């Protein structure tokens, strides 16, 4: 097992990994920007060592690959955990770690590169029997090519960035006359966000639900799945609420697509935690969308229904140990729901609300709170606005909802605007209670 692990991220995921390292007996070294060093985060006090990566701007700190690897080596860390976001899915960074003798806790650079580019991921998925959304076989040459493919598969369609993620570089087109302008817009956004303007096209499936399967691979052909999460409540392709298990998936579908996901993970010699993302269409068919080659923000709901610690599992697999659970050992118990509470103002178009957290009180029966903050800490304007993830666990979905509702009703966060009230309203919504959801439900509901 590793003796010292460098945590190359910030915020809640950094706090999570400091805790996981200590639980397996490893020391945790945190890299932090100058802004975060001044923010008063408890996890930086809990880390065994902290090193400054650079100025506040992410490009000069958390995204500075050379500085991050140098910091890991200078602090005598034999392994590095990338968290999520920033460099977590950057194959070049993973290769740089390897070149300098630092174990990257995640899949190999080659696997990461293949799955990070959506067109190659679709091809890899087809090769192992995963159903993919109808669309282009490869990259689009130009707008005319996009128009021809769209006409063949039928409107509506979605233009997507090959190197995309986080909902960026995506444009929906309902007719041929929208293709040219949408193609140019998507290219510009993709080039600015990812440094890669390449696009592909998929059929836009209306009324779809976002279903994802948690997988783990040992890097040597062995793999298991830990069931699915429902992530259909989204705003502009960003998840706000996740739950396990999905109310719309049958036991037969869970077994079938879980097995397919695990088979693909093993066939790709994937190492560590990954997520197979699917879209469930109105007819009940599941289509592979992409694979996220990292631990997901919403992994706690899978932990709560299976009883396995996924962060610790990542560390053990990266250290060369066997998978800490077999498929036969994976069982699902009860229901878990997670909401992401952000420092944003929904009444002002979800405008970020950085500032000093004057009060932070969250908790209750059957409640887990994952956060990097405490009263007196400061939310920076330079990074994401996550305050906390609140996870409710119950024997049934109804009990989990009631526990989460009670927690949010008593929650107290002062000093910044938050999405607390929005989550309270979502939990009370009749459609949510009945499980009548799709990826566009929230935007329709907010506009009603």
C-alpha positions as CSV (number, residue, x, y, z in Angstrom):
1,X,0.0,0.0,0.0
2,X,1.1,3.6,-0.6
3,X,2.8,5.4,2.2
4,X,2.1,9.0,0.9
5,X,-0.5,10.1,-1.6
6,X,-0.6,13.4,-3.3
7,X,-4.2,14.8,-3.5
8,X,-4.2,16.9,-6.7
9,X,-7.5,18.6,-6.3
10,X,-9.5,20.9,-4.0
11,X,-12.7,21.2,-2.1
12,X,-15.0,18.3,-1.2
13,X,-13.2,15.7,-3.2
14,X,-9.8,16.6,-1.6
15,X,-11.5,16.3,1.8
16,X,-12.8,12.9,0.8
17,X,-9.5,11.6,-0.3
18,X,-7.6,12.9,2.8
19,X,-10.1,10.9,4.9
20,X,-9.7,7.8,2.7
21,X,-5.9,7.9,2.8
22,X,-5.9,8.1,6.6
23,X,-8.4,5.2,6.8
24,X,-6.0,2.9,5.0
25,X,-3.0,4.1,6.9
26,X,-1.5,6.4,4.2
27,X,-0.4,10.0,4.6
28,X,-2.2,12.6,2.5
29,X,-0.4,15.5,1.0
30,X,-2.6,18.3,-0.4
31,X,-1.7,20.7,-3.2
32,X,-3.6,24.0,-2.9
33,X,-3.7,27.3,-4.7
34,X,-2.8,30.5,-2.8
35,X,-6.5,31.4,-2.7
36,X,-7.5,28.1,-1.1
37,X,-4.6,28.3,1.4
38,X,-6.3,31.5,2.8
39,X,-9.9,30.1,2.7
40,X,-9.8,28.3,6.0
41,X,-10.7,24.7,4.8
42,X,-10.6,22.1,7.6
43,X,-9.2,19.4,5.3
44,X,-6.0,21.4,4.8
45,X,-5.4,21.3,8.5
46,X,-6.1,17.6,8.6
47,X,-3.6,16.8,5.7
48,X,-0.2,15.6,6.7
49,X,1.4,18.2,4.5
50,X,0.2,21.0,2.3
51,X,2.1,22.6,-0.6
52,X,1.2,25.7,-2.7
53,X,0.7,24.9,-6.4
54,X,0.5,28.5,-7.5
55,X,-1.8,31.6,-7.8
56,X,-5.6,31.5,-7.5
57,X,-6.3,31.0,-11.2
58,X,-6.7,27.2,-11.9
59,X,-4.6,27.5,-15.0
60,X,-1.7,28.5,-12.8
61,X,-2.3,26.0,-10.0
62,X,-4.6,23.0,-10.3
63,X,-4.2,22.8,-14.1
64,X,-0.5,23.3,-14.1
65,X,0.6,19.7,-14.9
66,X,4.3,20.3,-14.4
67,X,3.8,22.1,-11.0
68,X,1.5,19.4,-9.7
69,X,3.8,16.5,-10.6
70,X,6.9,18.4,-9.2
71,X,5.0,19.0,-6.0
72,X,4.1,15.3,-5.7
73,X,7.8,14.3,-6.2
74,X,9.2,16.9,-3.9
75,X,6.9,15.8,-1.1
76,X,8.0,12.1,-1.6
77,X,4.6,10.9,-2.7
78,X,4.6,7.6,-4.6
79,X,1.0,8.0,-5.9
80,X,-1.3,10.8,-6.9
81,X,-5.1,11.0,-6.8
82,X,-6.6,13.5,-9.3
83,X,-10.1,13.7,-7.8
84,X,-12.7,14.9,-10.4
85,X,-12.5,17.9,-12.7
86,X,-9.3,19.7,-13.4
87,X,-6.7,17.0,-14.6
88,X,-8.7,14.0,-13.5
89,X,-9.4,12.8,-17.1
90,X,-6.3,14.2,-18.8
91,X,-4.4,11.4,-20.4
92,X,-1.3,13.6,-20.9
93,X,-1.2,14.3,-17.2
94,X,-1.6,10.6,-16.3
95,X,1.4,9.8,-18.7
96,X,3.4,12.6,-17.1
97,X,2.9,11.1,-13.7
98,X,4.0,7.7,-14.9
99,X,7.1,9.3,-16.6
100,X,8.2,10.7,-13.2
101,X,7.6,7.6,-11.2
102,X,4.3,8.7,-9.6
103,X,1.4,6.2,-9.7
104,X,-1.6,7.9,-11.2
105,X,-4.7,6.6,-9.3
106,X,-6.9,5.8,-12.3
107,X,-6.9,4.0,-15.6
108,X,-3.9,3.9,-18.0
109,X,-3.2,6.9,-20.2
110,X,-4.1,4.9,-23.3
111,X,-7.5,3.8,-21.9
112,X,-8.2,7.3,-20.6
113,X,-7.4,8.8,-24.0
114,X,-9.6,6.3,-25.8
115,X,-12.6,6.9,-23.5
116,X,-12.0,10.6,-23.3
117,X,-12.6,11.1,-27.0
118,X,-16.3,10.4,-27.5
119,X,-16.0,9.0,-31.0
120,X,-13.4,6.4,-30.1
121,X,-15.4,5.6,-27.0
122,X,-18.5,4.9,-29.1
123,X,-16.4,2.6,-31.3
124,X,-15.0,0.8,-28.3
125,X,-18.5,0.4,-26.9
126,X,-19.9,-1.1,-30.1
127,X,-16.9,-3.5,-30.3
128,X,-17.9,-5.1,-26.9
129,X,-21.6,-5.2,-27.5
130,X,-22.8,-2.0,-25.8
131,X,-25.7,-0.3,-27.6
132,X,-24.9,3.2,-28.7
133,X,-27.2,6.1,-29.7
134,X,-27.6,6.3,-33.5
135,X,-25.4,8.9,-35.0
136,X,-22.2,9.5,-37.0
137,X,-19.7,6.7,-37.3
138,X,-16.8,9.2,-36.8
139,X,-16.0,12.8,-36.7
140,X,-17.9,15.3,-38.8
141,X,-15.9,16.9,-41.6
142,X,-18.1,20.1,-41.8
143,X,-21.6,21.4,-41.5
144,X,-22.7,19.8,-44.7
145,X,-21.5,16.4,-43.4
146,X,-23.5,17.0,-40.2
147,X,-26.6,17.9,-42.2
148,X,-26.3,14.6,-44.3
149,X,-26.0,12.4,-41.1
150,X,-28.8,14.3,-39.4
151,X,-31.1,13.7,-42.3
152,X,-30.3,10.0,-42.3
153,X,-30.8,9.5,-38.5
154,X,-33.7,11.9,-38.3
155,X,-34.3,15.1,-36.3
156,X,-33.9,16.2,-33.6
157,X,-30.1,15.6,-33.3
158,X,-27.3,16.8,-31.0
159,X,-24.0,18.1,-32.2
160,X,-21.4,17.2,-29.5
161,X,-17.7,17.9,-28.9
162,X,-15.5,14.8,-29.3
163,X,-13.4,15.9,-26.3
164,X,-16.5,17.2,-24.4
165,X,-17.7,17.1,-20.9
166,X,-19.8,19.0,-18.4
167,X,-22.4,19.8,-21.0
168,X,-20.1,22.1,-23.1
169,X,-19.8,21.9,-26.8
170,X,-23.4,20.6,-27.3
171,X,-26.0,22.0,-29.6
172,X,-29.5,20.6,-30.3
173,X,-30.8,20.9,-33.8
174,X,-34.5,20.4,-34.6
175,X,-34.2,21.0,-38.4
176,X,-31.7,21.2,-41.2
177,X,-31.6,25.0,-41.3
178,X,-30.2,25.1,-37.7
179,X,-27.2,22.9,-38.5
180,X,-24.8,25.5,-39.9
181,X,-25.0,28.0,-37.1
182,X,-25.1,25.3,-34.4
183,X,-22.1,23.6,-35.9
184,X,-20.1,26.9,-35.8
185,X,-21.2,27.6,-32.2
186,X,-20.4,24.1,-31.0
187,X,-17.0,24.2,-32.6
188,X,-16.1,27.6,-31.0
189,X,-17.2,26.4,-27.6
190,X,-15.4,23.1,-27.9
191,X,-12.2,24.8,-29.0
192,X,-12.4,27.2,-26.1
193,X,-13.2,24.6,-23.5
194,X,-11.1,21.7,-24.6
195,X,-8.6,22.9,-27.2
196,X,-10.3,20.6,-29.7
197,X,-13.0,21.7,-32.1
198,X,-13.9,18.2,-33.4
199,X,-17.6,17.3,-33.4
200,X,-19.7,14.3,-33.9
201,X,-23.5,13.8,-34.1
202,X,-26.1,11.7,-32.2
203,X,-29.8,11.3,-32.5
204,X,-31.4,13.5,-29.8
205,X,-33.6,11.2,-27.7
206,X,-36.4,13.2,-26.2
207,X,-37.9,12.1,-22.9
208,X,-34.7,10.3,-21.9
209,X,-33.5,9.4,-18.4
210,X,-29.8,9.6,-17.4
211,X,-28.8,6.2,-16.0
212,X,-25.2,5.4,-15.1
213,X,-23.5,2.2,-13.9
214,X,-20.6,2.3,-11.4
215,X,-17.9,-0.1,-12.4
216,X,-14.5,-1.1,-11.1
217,X,-11.7,-2.8,-12.9
218,X,-8.4,-4.3,-11.8
219,X,-6.5,-3.4,-15.0
220,X,-6.0,-7.1,-15.8
221,X,-9.3,-8.0,-17.3
222,X,-11.3,-8.4,-14.0
223,X,-14.2,-6.1,-13.4
224,X,-17.4,-5.7,-11.4
225,X,-20.4,-3.3,-11.4
226,X,-22.1,-1.8,-8.3
227,X,-25.4,-1.1,-9.9
228,X,-26.9,2.1,-11.3
229,X,-27.6,5.7,-10.3
230,X,-30.4,7.8,-11.6
231,X,-29.2,11.3,-12.6
232,X,-32.0,12.7,-14.6
233,X,-32.5,15.9,-12.6
234,X,-30.2,18.2,-14.5
235,X,-29.9,21.9,-15.5
236,X,-28.0,22.5,-18.7
237,X,-26.6,19.0,-18.6
238,X,-25.3,19.5,-15.0
239,X,-26.6,17.1,-12.4
240,X,-28.3,18.5,-9.3
241,X,-29.8,15.3,-7.7
242,X,-28.8,11.7,-7.9
243,X,-30.2,8.5,-6.4
244,X,-29.6,4.8,-6.2
245,X,-31.2,2.7,-7.3
246,X,-33.3,4.0,-10.2
247,X,-37.1,3.6,-9.9
248,X,-37.5,3.0,-13.6
249,X,-35.1,0.1,-14.1
250,X,-36.2,-3.5,-13.6
251,X,-34.1,-6.1,-11.9
252,X,-33.6,-7.8,-15.3
253,X,-32.3,-4.6,-16.8
254,X,-30.0,-3.9,-13.9
255,X,-28.5,-7.4,-14.3
256,X,-28.3,-7.2,-18.1
257,X,-26.7,-3.7,-18.4
258,X,-24.7,-4.1,-15.3
259,X,-23.1,-7.2,-16.7
260,X,-22.6,-5.5,-20.1
261,X,-20.9,-2.6,-18.3
262,X,-18.6,-4.9,-16.3
263,X,-17.8,-6.9,-19.4
264,X,-16.7,-3.8,-21.3
265,X,-14.6,-2.6,-18.3
266,X,-12.8,-5.9,-18.2
267,X,-12.3,-6.1,-22.0
268,X,-10.6,-2.7,-21.9
269,X,-8.3,-3.7,-19.1
270,X,-9.6,-0.7,-17.2
271,X,-8.1,0.0,-13.7
272,X,-10.0,1.6,-10.9
273,X,-13.3,3.4,-10.7
274,X,-15.3,4.4,-13.8
275,X,-18.9,5.2,-14.8
276,X,-20.8,3.9,-17.8
277,X,-23.3,6.6,-18.7
278,X,-26.5,5.6,-20.5
279,X,-29.7,7.2,-21.8
280,X,-32.9,5.4,-21.2
281,X,-35.4,6.3,-24.0
282,X,-39.1,6.5,-23.7
283,X,-39.4,2.9,-25.0
284,X,-37.2,1.6,-22.2
285,X,-34.1,0.9,-24.3
286,X,-30.7,1.9,-22.8
287,X,-28.0,3.5,-25.0
288,X,-24.4,4.0,-24.1
289,X,-23.3,7.6,-24.1
290,X,-19.8,7.7,-22.6
291,X,-17.5,6.5,-19.9
292,X,-16.2,8.8,-17.2
293,X,-12.8,7.6,-16.2
294,X,-12.8,8.7,-12.6
295,X,-14.8,8.7,-9.4
296,X,-18.0,10.6,-9.8
297,X,-19.3,13.4,-7.5
298,X,-22.4,11.3,-6.8
299,X,-20.5,8.1,-5.8
300,X,-21.8,8.3,-2.2
301,X,-25.2,7.0,-3.2
302,X,-23.6,3.8,-4.5
303,X,-21.6,3.5,-1.3
304,X,-24.7,3.8,0.8
305,X,-26.7,1.1,-0.9
306,X,-23.8,-1.4,-1.4
307,X,-21.8,-0.7,1.8
308,X,-18.5,-0.5,0.0
309,X,-16.0,2.5,0.3
310,X,-15.2,3.4,-3.3
311,X,-12.5,5.9,-2.5
312,X,-10.6,3.2,-0.5
313,X,-11.2,0.7,-3.3
314,X,-9.5,3.1,-5.8
315,X,-6.4,3.4,-3.6
316,X,-6.1,-0.4,-3.1
317,X,-6.5,-1.2,-6.8
318,X,-3.9,1.4,-7.8
319,X,-1.5,-0.2,-5.3
320,X,-1.8,-3.5,-7.2
321,X,-4.2,-5.3,-4.9
322,X,-7.2,-7.4,-6.1
323,X,-10.6,-6.0,-6.5
324,X,-11.9,-5.6,-2.9
325,X,-15.3,-7.1,-3.8
326,X,-16.5,-9.8,-6.2
327,X,-19.7,-9.5,-8.2
328,X,-21.4,-12.1,-6.0
329,X,-20.7,-9.9,-2.9
330,X,-22.4,-6.9,-4.4
331,X,-25.9,-6.5,-2.9
332,X,-28.2,-3.4,-2.8
333,X,-29.9,-2.4,0.3
334,X,-32.4,0.4,0.7
335,X,-32.4,3.7,-1.2
336,X,-30.1,6.7,-1.2
337,X,-30.6,10.2,-2.6
338,X,-27.9,12.9,-2.9
339,X,-28.4,16.6,-3.5
340,X,-25.6,19.1,-4.3
341,X,-26.0,22.3,-2.4
342,X,-24.2,25.1,-4.2
343,X,-23.5,28.7,-3.4
344,X,-25.7,29.9,-6.3
345,X,-28.8,32.1,-6.5
346,X,-31.6,30.3,-8.5
347,X,-33.6,33.5,-8.6
348,X,-30.8,35.2,-10.5
349,X,-30.2,32.6,-13.1
350,X,-28.1,30.4,-10.8
351,X,-25.5,33.2,-10.4
352,X,-22.6,32.1,-8.2
353,X,-22.5,33.6,-4.7
354,X,-19.0,33.4,-3.4
355,X,-18.2,34.8,0.1
356,X,-17.8,34.0,3.8
357,X,-19.8,31.1,5.1
358,X,-21.1,32.5,8.4
359,X,-23.2,29.5,9.5
360,X,-23.3,25.9,8.3
361,X,-25.6,23.4,9.9
362,X,-26.6,20.2,8.1
363,X,-27.6,16.8,9.4
364,X,-30.3,14.5,10.7
365,X,-31.4,10.9,11.0
366,X,-30.1,8.8,8.1
367,X,-28.2,11.7,6.7
368,X,-24.6,11.8,5.5
369,X,-22.9,15.2,4.8
370,X,-19.8,15.4,2.6
371,X,-18.3,18.9,2.7
372,X,-15.0,20.7,2.8
373,X,-16.4,23.7,4.6
374,X,-17.2,24.9,8.1
375,X,-18.5,28.1,9.4
376,X,-15.8,30.7,8.9
377,X,-14.5,29.3,5.6
378,X,-14.7,31.2,2.4
379,X,-16.2,30.1,-0.9
380,X,-13.9,31.4,-3.7
381,X,-15.0,33.0,-6.9
382,X,-12.3,31.1,-8.8
383,X,-13.7,27.6,-8.6
384,X,-17.0,25.6,-8.4
385,X,-19.5,26.7,-5.9
386,X,-20.3,23.4,-4.2
387,X,-21.0,23.8,-0.5
388,X,-22.0,20.3,0.4
389,X,-23.4,17.0,-0.8
390,X,-26.2,15.8,1.4
391,X,-27.1,12.1,1.2
392,X,-30.2,10.6,2.7
393,X,-30.5,6.9,3.2
394,X,-33.7,4.9,3.9
395,X,-35.1,1.4,3.7
396,X,-37.3,2.7,0.9
397,X,-37.2,5.7,-1.5
398,X,-40.1,7.3,0.4
399,X,-38.2,7.1,3.7
400,X,-35.1,8.6,2.0
401,X,-37.1,11.4,0.6
402,X,-38.7,12.2,4.0
403,X,-35.3,12.2,5.8
404,X,-33.8,14.4,3.2
405,X,-36.8,16.8,3.3
406,X,-36.5,17.0,7.1
407,X,-32.8,17.7,6.9
408,X,-33.2,20.5,4.3
409,X,-36.0,22.0,6.3
410,X,-33.8,22.4,9.3
411,X,-30.6,23.3,7.4
412,X,-29.0,26.6,8.1
413,X,-26.5,28.2,5.8
414,X,-25.8,31.9,6.2
415,X,-23.5,34.4,4.4
416,X,-24.1,33.2,0.8
417,X,-27.1,32.5,-1.4
418,X,-27.7,28.8,-1.9
419,X,-29.8,26.2,-3.8
420,X,-31.3,24.9,-0.6
421,X,-34.8,26.1,-1.3
422,X,-34.7,24.8,-4.8
423,X,-34.0,21.3,-3.5
424,X,-36.8,21.6,-0.9
425,X,-39.2,22.4,-3.8
426,X,-37.9,19.5,-6.0
427,X,-38.4,17.0,-3.2
428,X,-42.0,18.2,-2.7
429,X,-42.8,18.1,-6.4
430,X,-45.4,15.5,-7.3
431,X,-43.5,14.4,-10.4
432,X,-40.4,13.7,-8.4
433,X,-42.3,11.8,-5.7
434,X,-43.9,9.7,-8.5
435,X,-40.6,9.2,-10.3
436,X,-41.9,10.8,-13.5
437,X,-38.6,12.3,-14.6
438,X,-36.4,12.9,-17.6
439,X,-33.3,15.0,-18.3
440,X,-35.5,18.0,-19.3
441,X,-37.9,17.8,-16.4
442,X,-36.2,20.4,-14.2
443,X,-36.0,23.0,-16.9
444,X,-39.7,22.5,-17.8
445,X,-40.6,22.6,-14.1
446,X,-38.6,25.8,-13.5
447,X,-40.3,27.4,-16.4
448,X,-43.8,26.5,-15.3
